[in-house]
Amino acid sequence: MALDKLPLLLVLSVCYYIATTPPNPPASRKEISRYPPGDLVSRAPCLLTLIFCEIMVIVSTHYATSHGVFAEITMTALVRTSSHEFHAPATTHIFLVGFFITVSGAYVRWSPYRALGPLFTFEVSIRDQHKLITTGPYSIVRHPGYTGAVCVFTGILPCIFGPGSWIYECGWWDLVSVKIFAMFVAAMNVSSVLVLLSRLGTEDKMMEKEFGPQWDVWAKNVPYKLVPGIF
């Protein structure tokens, strides 16, 4: 029985939602236009639906012996029993690795939300009365929000598509269309990471221009952009 996976999936859902949902309203056109382009980070909210489907299958599997109508409908809709012998979603090692990376990344992603408060946006922008924050996660690396996002976009993939997942265990992975969909989601996540990496230099130049000597001192004290001691 995979009931032990339910709390992990719920935590995973919350963490992914936090990491991919703007904590504040978007920056205004004026704030974005100061330093174009204002590229938005690509996200895949449909993954939350896949997690929800896995939760439904686990719950339905648990109550299948009672022959509940809801459980029967859920199993019929979400399990391709004709493809191979049914295996319930399970907590596998690869899931736990992805879970740890995603949850850790979500926490790192959330820390700048808290440190910057209303100054944090998903757009490249300087807000009115913007301040240079150099404490908290910004005392470790200059772009901690991007560090967390990279971890989330990477870690979520084995959780959703790897062994033990709903798609992998319930027959859907046998479909070519599902494999194409998985490749598309992976490509979207990779593109999101590339967008983030491309913004590092832009944001550094933006902050240097805006804050001058104050930024120079901070950049000297915090030389790494994403990973302490590495990059």
KELOTI-521638 format. One record per residue (C-alpha): residue number from 1; residue in three letters; chain; x, z, y. Coordinates in nm, 2 decimals. Last residue first. Layout:
<atoms>
- num:residuo:cadena:x:z:y
- NUM:ALA:A:X:Z:Y
...
</atoms>
This chain:
<atoms>
- num:residuo:cadena:x:z:y
- 231:PHE:A:2.94:-0.93:2.94
- 230:ILE:A:3.13:-0.72:2.69
- 229:GLY:A:3.22:-0.37:2.81
- 228:PRO:A:2.86:-0.28:2.89
- 227:VAL:A:2.62:-0.56:2.79
- 226:LEU:A:2.41:-0.76:3.05
- 225:LYS:A:2.58:-0.82:3.38
- 224:TYR:A:2.90:-0.62:3.36
- 223:PRO:A:3.12:-0.52:3.66
- 222:VAL:A:2.93:-0.21:3.76
- 221:ASN:A:3.16:-0.02:4.00
- 220:LYS:A:3.30:-0.35:4.15
- 219:ALA:A:2.95:-0.50:4.16
- 218:TRP:A:2.82:-0.19:4.34
- 217:VAL:A:3.09:-0.20:4.60
- 216:ASP:A:3.03:-0.57:4.67
- 215:TRP:A:2.65:-0.51:4.68
- 214:GLN:A:2.69:-0.26:4.96
- 213:PRO:A:2.94:-0.49:5.14
- 212:GLY:A:2.67:-0.77:5.16
- 211:PHE:A:2.31:-0.66:5.09
- 210:GLU:A:2.11:-0.98:5.12
- 209:LYS:A:2.38:-1.23:5.05
- 208:GLU:A:2.52:-1.03:4.76
- 207:MET:A:2.17:-0.98:4.62
- 206:MET:A:2.09:-1.35:4.63
- 205:LYS:A:2.43:-1.44:4.49
- 204:ASP:A:2.38:-1.20:4.20
- 203:GLU:A:2.03:-1.32:4.15
- 202:THR:A:2.13:-1.68:4.12
- 201:GLY:A:2.43:-1.60:3.89
- 200:LEU:A:2.20:-1.41:3.65
- 199:ARG:A:1.91:-1.66:3.66
- 198:SER:A:2.05:-1.90:3.41
- 197:LEU:A:2.08:-1.62:3.15
- 196:LEU:A:1.71:-1.54:3.20
- 195:VAL:A:1.61:-1.91:3.16
- 194:LEU:A:1.83:-1.94:2.85
- 193:VAL:A:1.66:-1.63:2.70
- 192:SER:A:1.32:-1.77:2.77
- 191:SER:A:1.42:-2.10:2.61
- 190:VAL:A:1.53:-1.92:2.30
- 189:ASN:A:1.19:-1.75:2.29
- 188:MET:A:1.01:-2.08:2.33
- 187:ALA:A:1.22:-2.23:2.06
- 186:ALA:A:1.14:-1.94:1.82
- 185:VAL:A:0.77:-1.99:1.90
- 184:PHE:A:0.80:-2.36:1.83
- 183:MET:A:0.99:-2.30:1.51
- 182:ALA:A:0.72:-2.06:1.39
- 181:PHE:A:0.45:-2.32:1.48
- 180:ILE:A:0.64:-2.59:1.28
- 179:LYS:A:0.66:-2.34:0.98
- 178:VAL:A:0.28:-2.28:1.02
- 177:SER:A:0.21:-2.66:1.02
- 176:VAL:A:0.42:-2.70:0.71
- 175:LEU:A:0.19:-2.46:0.53
- 174:ASP:A:0.35:-2.24:0.26
- 173:TRP:A:0.42:-1.97:0.53
- 172:TRP:A:0.05:-1.91:0.54
- 171:GLY:A:0.03:-1.76:0.19
- 170:CYS:A:-0.03:-1.39:0.27
- 169:GLU:A:0.32:-1.26:0.24
- 168:TYR:A:0.50:-1.47:0.50
- 167:ILE:A:0.23:-1.49:0.76
- 166:TRP:A:0.13:-1.13:0.73
- 165:SER:A:0.49:-1.01:0.75
- 164:GLY:A:0.69:-0.85:0.46
- 163:PRO:A:0.96:-1.12:0.47
- 162:GLY:A:1.01:-1.26:0.82
- 161:PHE:A:0.77:-1.44:1.05
- 160:ILE:A:0.63:-1.17:1.29
- 159:CYS:A:0.89:-0.89:1.25
- 158:PRO:A:1.17:-1.14:1.21
- 157:LEU:A:1.08:-1.30:1.54
- 156:ILE:A:1.01:-0.99:1.75
- 155:GLY:A:1.38:-0.89:1.76
- 154:THR:A:1.51:-1.18:1.95
- 153:PHE:A:1.26:-1.20:2.24
- 152:VAL:A:1.26:-0.82:2.26
- 151:CYS:A:1.64:-0.80:2.26
- 150:VAL:A:1.68:-1.07:2.53
- 149:ALA:A:1.41:-0.90:2.74
- 148:GLY:A:1.60:-0.57:2.73
- 147:THR:A:1.92:-0.72:2.85
- 146:TYR:A:1.72:-0.91:3.11
- 145:GLY:A:1.58:-0.59:3.25
- 144:PRO:A:1.93:-0.43:3.25
- 143:HIS:A:2.06:-0.69:3.50
- 142:ARG:A:2.35:-0.52:3.68
- 141:VAL:A:2.48:-0.31:3.39
- 140:ILE:A:2.54:0.06:3.35
- 139:SER:A:2.46:0.21:3.70
- 138:TYR:A:2.16:-0.02:3.72
- 137:PRO:A:2.00:0.16:3.42
- 136:GLY:A:1.96:0.47:3.63
- 135:THR:A:2.12:0.43:3.98
- 134:THR:A:2.23:0.13:4.18
- 133:ILE:A:1.91:0.02:4.34
- 132:LEU:A:1.96:-0.21:4.63
- 131:LYS:A:1.65:-0.18:4.85
- 130:HIS:A:1.39:-0.44:4.95
- 129:GLN:A:1.19:-0.37:5.26
- 128:ASP:A:0.98:-0.69:5.20
- 127:ARG:A:1.06:-0.82:4.86
- 126:ILE:A:1.35:-1.04:4.77
- 125:SER:A:1.26:-1.28:4.50
- 124:VAL:A:1.34:-1.43:4.16
- 123:GLU:A:1.00:-1.39:3.99
- 122:PHE:A:0.92:-1.14:3.72
- 121:THR:A:0.88:-0.87:3.98
- 120:PHE:A:1.04:-0.53:4.03
- 119:LEU:A:1.03:-0.39:4.39
- 118:PRO:A:0.71:-0.19:4.32
- 117:GLY:A:0.90:0.06:4.11
- 116:LEU:A:1.27:-0.03:4.09
- 115:ALA:A:1.38:0.24:3.85
- 114:ARG:A:1.06:0.26:3.65
- 113:TYR:A:1.04:-0.11:3.59
- 112:PRO:A:1.42:-0.11:3.54
- 111:SER:A:1.37:0.14:3.25
- 110:TRP:A:1.09:-0.07:3.09
- 109:ARG:A:1.32:-0.35:2.97
- 108:VAL:A:1.56:-0.10:2.82
- 107:TYR:A:1.27:0.06:2.64
- 106:ALA:A:1.14:-0.27:2.53
- 105:GLY:A:1.48:-0.37:2.40
- 104:SER:A:1.50:-0.06:2.19
- 103:VAL:A:1.15:-0.13:2.05
- 102:THR:A:1.24:-0.49:1.98
- 101:ILE:A:1.58:-0.43:1.82
- 100:PHE:A:1.44:-0.14:1.61
- 99:PHE:A:1.14:-0.35:1.49
- 98:GLY:A:1.36:-0.65:1.41
- 97:VAL:A:1.59:-0.43:1.19
- 96:LEU:A:1.28:-0.26:1.04
- 95:PHE:A:1.12:-0.59:0.96
- 94:ILE:A:1.44:-0.72:0.80
- 93:HIS:A:1.45:-0.41:0.58
- 92:THR:A:1.09:-0.45:0.47
- 91:THR:A:0.77:-0.26:0.56
- 90:ALA:A:0.51:-0.45:0.37
- 89:PRO:A:0.23:-0.71:0.42
- 88:ALA:A:0.02:-0.72:0.10
- 87:HIS:A:0.12:-0.97:-0.17
- 86:PHE:A:-0.13:-1.23:-0.29
- 85:GLU:A:-0.03:-1.45:-0.58
- 84:HIS:A:0.02:-1.80:-0.45
- 83:SER:A:-0.14:-2.07:-0.25
- 82:SER:A:-0.50:-2.01:-0.35
- 81:THR:A:-0.49:-1.65:-0.21
- 80:ARG:A:-0.46:-1.78:0.15
- 79:VAL:A:-0.53:-1.45:0.32
- 78:LEU:A:-0.67:-1.42:0.67
- 77:ALA:A:-1.03:-1.55:0.65
- 76:THR:A:-1.12:-1.44:0.30
- 75:MET:A:-0.94:-1.11:0.34
- 74:THR:A:-1.13:-1.04:0.67
- 73:ILE:A:-1.47:-1.13:0.53
- 72:GLU:A:-1.41:-0.92:0.22
- 71:ALA:A:-1.29:-0.62:0.43
- 70:PHE:A:-1.59:-0.64:0.66
- 69:VAL:A:-1.83:-0.66:0.37
- 68:GLY:A:-1.69:-0.35:0.21
- 67:HIS:A:-1.61:-0.39:-0.16
- 66:SER:A:-1.49:-0.02:-0.18
- 65:THR:A:-1.17:-0.15:-0.36
- 64:ALA:A:-1.09:-0.37:-0.06
- 63:TYR:A:-1.05:-0.07:0.17
- 62:HIS:A:-0.67:-0.06:0.18
- 61:THR:A:-0.64:-0.43:0.17
- 60:SER:A:-0.88:-0.45:0.47
- 59:VAL:A:-0.66:-0.22:0.67
- 58:ILE:A:-0.35:-0.41:0.59
- 57:VAL:A:-0.51:-0.74:0.66
- 56:MET:A:-0.65:-0.63:0.99
- 55:ILE:A:-0.31:-0.50:1.10
- 54:GLU:A:-0.15:-0.83:1.01
- 53:CYS:A:-0.41:-1.01:1.21
- 52:PHE:A:-0.34:-0.78:1.51
- 51:ILE:A:0.03:-0.86:1.48
- 50:LEU:A:-0.05:-1.23:1.49
- 49:THR:A:-0.27:-1.18:1.79
- 48:LEU:A:0.01:-1.00:1.97
- 47:LEU:A:0.23:-1.30:1.90
- 46:CYS:A:-0.01:-1.51:2.11
- 45:PRO:A:0.13:-1.35:2.42
- 44:ALA:A:0.43:-1.59:2.40
- 43:ARG:A:0.63:-1.56:2.72
- 42:SER:A:0.82:-1.79:2.95
- 41:VAL:A:1.00:-1.62:3.23
- 40:LEU:A:0.89:-1.75:3.57
- 39:ASP:A:1.12:-1.96:3.78
- 38:GLY:A:1.13:-1.88:4.15
- 37:PRO:A:1.37:-2.15:4.24
- 36:PRO:A:1.42:-2.07:4.52
- 35:TYR:A:1.57:-1.78:4.72
- 34:ARG:A:1.37:-1.72:5.03
- 33:SER:A:1.08:-1.91:4.89
- 32:ILE:A:1.00:-1.63:4.64
- 31:GLU:A:0.93:-1.37:4.91
- 30:LYS:A:0.73:-1.61:5.12
- 29:ARG:A:0.53:-1.74:4.82
- 28:SER:A:0.44:-1.37:4.75
- 27:ALA:A:0.58:-1.18:4.46
- 26:PRO:A:0.36:-1.14:4.16
- 25:PRO:A:0.16:-0.82:4.12
- 24:ASN:A:0.36:-0.53:3.95
- 23:PRO:A:0.45:-0.42:3.60
- 22:PRO:A:0.46:-0.79:3.48
- 21:THR:A:0.36:-0.81:3.11
- 20:THR:A:0.62:-0.93:2.86
- 19:ALA:A:0.81:-0.61:2.79
- 18:ILE:A:0.51:-0.38:2.81
- 17:TYR:A:0.31:-0.60:2.57
- 16:TYR:A:0.60:-0.63:2.32
- 15:CYS:A:0.64:-0.25:2.32
- 14:VAL:A:0.27:-0.19:2.28
- 13:SER:A:0.24:-0.43:1.99
- 12:LEU:A:0.55:-0.29:1.82
- 11:VAL:A:0.42:0.06:1.84
- 10:LEU:A:0.09:-0.05:1.68
- 9:LEU:A:0.29:-0.24:1.41
- 8:LEU:A:0.50:0.06:1.34
- 7:PRO:A:0.19:0.28:1.32
- 6:LEU:A:0.03:0.04:1.07
- 5:LYS:A:0.34:0.00:0.84
- 4:ASP:A:0.28:0.32:0.65
- 3:LEU:A:-0.05:0.18:0.55
- 2:ALA:A:0.13:-0.09:0.34
- 1:MET:A:0.00:0.00:0.00
</atoms>
